[in-house]
Amino acid sequence: MIARSAIRQALAILGSSMLLLCWIEQSSINAYWRQTFHRPSQLEVLSDLSVWRVGADLGRGFRDHSRGLLARLDRWDDDMIAYFNACCLRPAPPPVLAPQAQAGSKAPSTASEPVLPAGVKTQPPAVSAPQQAAAKDSRLWLRPGQKVLLAGDSMMQGVAPHLLRPLFKLHQIKALDVSKQSTGLTYPDFFNWPDTIERQLAANPDIGLVVVFLGANDTWDMVGGSRYIRFASEEWEQRYRERIRAILASAKAHKTQLLWLGAPNMGKDKLNRGVHYINGIFREEVESAGQRYLSTREALGSEDDAFAKFMTLPEQGEVAVRTADGIHFTRQGQVLLARRVLAELRFE
């Protein structure tokens, strides 16, 4: 009897906890369900109940509070790094100044200045070849102490670790990885990338570059109120472009460079056709805004629209760069994409 009573109590506590979790996290559950299964969840039928909507408001408040706390912790981390650099690192030695000239005496001349005949103008100094090359360098420029914001889905989650280390170790540039799997621009109720990027830029004014890698989760119909908007329809494309433009507008408002990575070729034909269509939208919007669009398929061994699981490298021969699902990358593929991104950057 005691054992049965304990089991019933444990089940009651478990059931109540699950109900409370669904009540508070209903918005996230509904958005995830639509993102994953592309239809409304069973919980949405309860949205007409006022007590159920209270739970949604509580969950939203908890998430906003958590984001604010994380932002404060991130600023505290930056303040501690700055304090350490100021107090614990050895300062640079002061410059050696030339001795001051005695009062009333003429300062010694360090170089003879030729006297030119009247009417003869001096010629501007010649520009060296390295200086000319630097002036023509179209890579995105970053300075030590700036940050790079990495935004994207699971594709970015795989590439990000291979960017974090070299950026900081070689160039003293901190990368903020906010990538999140199963996200995109089609379902902002599940995860809103324009809002997320705007918050990060506002909280980190020293971000010098935003790298965006999205598209694999976007080849679906959108939710428009109580209806679905067909993928690639005129209304779908208009809404999708607006979300891209919102990200580009945030980068412009914060005077931040942006590098947008196109989605690679996919192993499934329908998905492959979808990402090619989306990549065309990415390129148009990004280049129209004066930012940088970068195709990724060449870095993974594809010269056309066909999916390639393997590519040949000079020193290693044939290697796998894509996984069996036809979407994600092997470690070798992740490294190749990270190197391709780094090749677009130049550092002070």
ABEGO torsion letter per residue (X at the ends): XAAAAAAAAAAAAAAAAAAAAAAAAAAAAAAAAAAAAGBBBAAAAAAABAAAAAAAAAAAAAAAAAAAAAAAAAAAAAAAAAAAAAAABBBBBBBBBBBBBBBGBBBBBABBBBBBBBGBBBBBBBBBAAAAAAAABABBBBBBGBBBBBBEBAAAAAAAAAAAAAAAAAAGBBBBBABBBGBBAABAAABBAAAAAAAAAAABAABABBBBBBGAAABBBBBBEABBBBBGBAAAAAAAAAAAAAAAAAAAAAGBBBBBBBBBBBABAAAAAAAAAAAAAAAAAAAAAGBBBBBAAAAAGBABABBBABBBBAAAEBBBABBAAGABBBAAAAAAAAAAAAAABBBX
